[in-house]
Amino acid sequence: MSPSQCLNQWVLSTSKPKVATLLVYAIASSGLAFVLRDLMDLLILAIPPLILSIVLIRGRLKWLMLAYLIGLIGVFVNALFFSNTGSTVVSIGSLEIREKALESFTIVSLRLLAIAASGALFALLYSPVEIYRGLLYEIGAPVSIALPIAFALRLMPVIRRDFVEVVFQRKQRKYRTILLNPVHFSSVVGALFTINYERAKWSGISAEIRGLRRIKPTRNFRVGLTDVFMLMILLSQIVLIIAT
Amino acid sequence: MQKYTLIDLLILGVIAAIFAIIFTIMWTVYYAVEASAGPIVARLLTYGAWFMPAPLAATIIRKRFSALLGEFLPALLESILPTPGGLTNAVYGLCQGLFSELAYVATRYRKYDVSTASLAGALPAVAAVSLDAILFGDIYPLDYMVQIFLAIAVSGAIYGVLAYYIAKGVRK
């Protein structure tokens, strides 16, 4: 068994870090990505969560990285439109890619990579239900946040099915299926919302009739070895960034 | 202060689920429009979609902080799903929700009409432009910045009006 497989087995089978720990890590990484502009600093911020994500998450990370790469097209277009100044680096036909455009593209790409990798570590290591439980029991999120999130997570497969159905019906009527403007958008959202508003209303009435009470759960958080490991990584990243 | 009922919270859950899915799809639409028609048209056509849940939630629920929760919860859920934006989505959601809430604060939570909904759709443009400048380095000459801000605000206002009519249709 390779060292990465050993680490993967150890973390996933014995003790995952707590949701709260990875949330702190993701918030800190995203916050630092907002403020840092130096390439080396951004590399220090992006590489550790990327390696951890590759080792711990593997398969599910592919889709996120694909979305990240698609996003880079937009970042590049933005850089070309707004930062294409300085000396010419590459010339393709009439298109000249200049120094500042490449610099801006690299900085924003690394920034997004740091955010995506730390976000992936938080979101893909757990199931959505585990995250909800973490928010409720470890962080003590208020019911006004935890309950809608729990209901939304429960409802999402149903809404996805509704969405496919609405798009199919639009296709049958020869309407556009890609939501390119506000009118397309509102016709789809309107249909989805009307259906699911009734679901929410009757779920609420049903739960109240059955006597559901909103009781604040007790918080339960014990720091484990993997939590300490994650916080040490964060600390060492901050120290390295300050040192460089 | 009016308390949220269980039904209110579940409606927020529905808004969160619908818009978390829509937000995830809109990233691809935004980049496609940006690549084909440029950043300003892309912002005009799509950005308002990200501000829509706030006026929708406020017009339906009509309680304090409903616009804030309506905007923040889908963004939080989008972060959990996840997307390349990670937890910055939640930060965007929180800031945009706060600006949207200002429209209802300005009326002292008495008016939930179409003009307030369009203002609630337009105001998050301030948060979006500021956060885009900090995160993506979208700081340009003043005339470009004004064009970008206007495109986002107009887009938000249009989607705010649409949100109002969707909510009105549901409330009937």
Interface residues (C-beta under 8 A of the other chain):
Chain A: L23 A26 I27 S30 A33 F34 V35 R37 L64 A67 Y68 I70 G71 I73 G74 V75 V77 N78 F81 F82 S83 S104 I107 V108 R111 L112 I115 A116 S118 G119 A120 F122 A123 L124 P128 I131 V143 S144 I145 L147 P148 I149 A150 F151 A152 L153 L155 M156 I159 R160 F163 I178 L179 L180 N181 P182 F185 S186 V189 G190 L192 F193 T194 N196 Y197 R199 A200 K201 S203 G204 I205 A207 E208 L212 R214
Chain B: Y4 T5 L6 I7 L9 L10 I11 L12 G13 V14 I15 A16 A17 I18 A20 I21 I22 I25 M26 W27 T28 V29 Y30 Y31 V33 E34 A35 G38 P39 L45 G48 A49 M52 L56 I60 L69 F72 L73 L76 L77 S79 I80 L81 P82 T83 P84 G85 G86 L87 T88 V91 I134 L135 F136 G137 D138 Y140 Y144 S155 I158 Y159 L162 A163 Y165 I166 G169 V170
